[in-house]
């Protein structure tokens, strides 16, 4: 949402169970010491994305 393109990594817990594709909605936490890098901490499912759009949290 801040318009910065970041190189992200998927932590071990998510790496084994979740596939991330282009266009997925995720929560990203920037690193404190390198703001151009970040960690993905959550991936939203389809119904969750629809709910966020209906409630106005996401712009379509």
Secondary structure, DSSP 4 states (H G I P E B T S, - for coil): ------EEEE-HHHHTT----TT--EEEEE-SS-TTEEEEEEE--HHHHHHHHHHTSS--
